[in-house]
Amino acid sequence: MSANILALLKQYEPVLVPGVDSSLHYLAPHVPKVTWNALGDAVSAREKSSSGTVDGSRWISLRLDGSGFSRAVRMMRQKGILEAEGFSETFASGMQSCLKALMEHFHALLGYTQSDEMILFIHPTNVVRGERQVHMRNGRVTKLTTLAASFATAHFVMRLAEHCVRAGVGLDGLGVVLPHFDCRLGHYSSWEEAQGLLLWRAYDCSVNGVSDAVYQIKGSGKQVQSLGVRGKVEWLWKQGRLPLPKHQAYGTVLVKVRRVVDGHNPKLNVSVKSLRGVIECVEGPVLELARTGKLFPQDEALDP
């Protein structure tokens, strides 16, 4: 399913909305909704069937979702923790920070966040002296999911608390809301299989991001809100609301890459260059990055 969708994305050109400058908003090549739904059902079934321990040879996905976040966001807006209306940069930056912290903690290769959701992908373990190593926490499904959910919740609440302190907003409201996450785990035989989860969630963002932008505009009305994605994009353009914030429109992709960094050798007391794994944001719509093979930036190498 993943390979089929990727082939369709590569076969066709991005969708254009008549009269709308394509640089203002990206719409991926059309793939039937029934095809996306089938992929989503397959991913969900894989996650539901995951139990016990995961072998080190397999890719692991962790998908975290805000629990009851529609109500939580509404209450946080009322209490002044988040912006009163429209796209919340405070919320988005908290999700991005949380995703990066999760990637560092679980040594993930790629992460993606949109709306109140985060996913991260953990690559197979190394083979040392002919023996495949085990995943973190021995690959135990329950341990990994509960750890990820609690870690994400603690980090997200901490970021919101820091914002409240800077903005002079009391923490009482945050204590009433108590935003928290759940987590589900999937495992796959290859990246080609695992990326189906990423493609599915990126598609979801391409639909819901536009719908959310329309919904947040006062006076949009049910007639506009019932339009398809292309109709909503055209309406947003006529209202002068394009481009949307990048995170709202496409979500945020973080990837771990190897970069040359400056360091210090304390024994020789000299500056040295070394390769280090760093987490970088990859700009652009996820589906376009996938179809053009630009999802993973090229690693740097030390000069000989």
Secondary structure, DSSP 8 states (H G I E B T S, - for coil): -HHHHHHHHHHS-----TTS-TTT--------HHHHHHHHHHHHHHHHH--SB--TTSEEEEEEEETTHHHHHHHHHHTTSS-SSS--HHHHHHHHHHHHHHHHHHT-SEEEEETTEEEEEE----EETTEE---GGGGBHHHHHHHHHHHHHHHHHHHHHHHHHHHT--SHHHHHH---EEEEEEEESSHHHHHHHHHHHHHHHHHHHHHHHHHTSTT-HHHHHTS-HHHHHHHHHHTT--S--HHHHH-EEEEEEEEEEEEEETTTTEEEEEEEEEEEEE-S-HHHHHHTT-SS--------
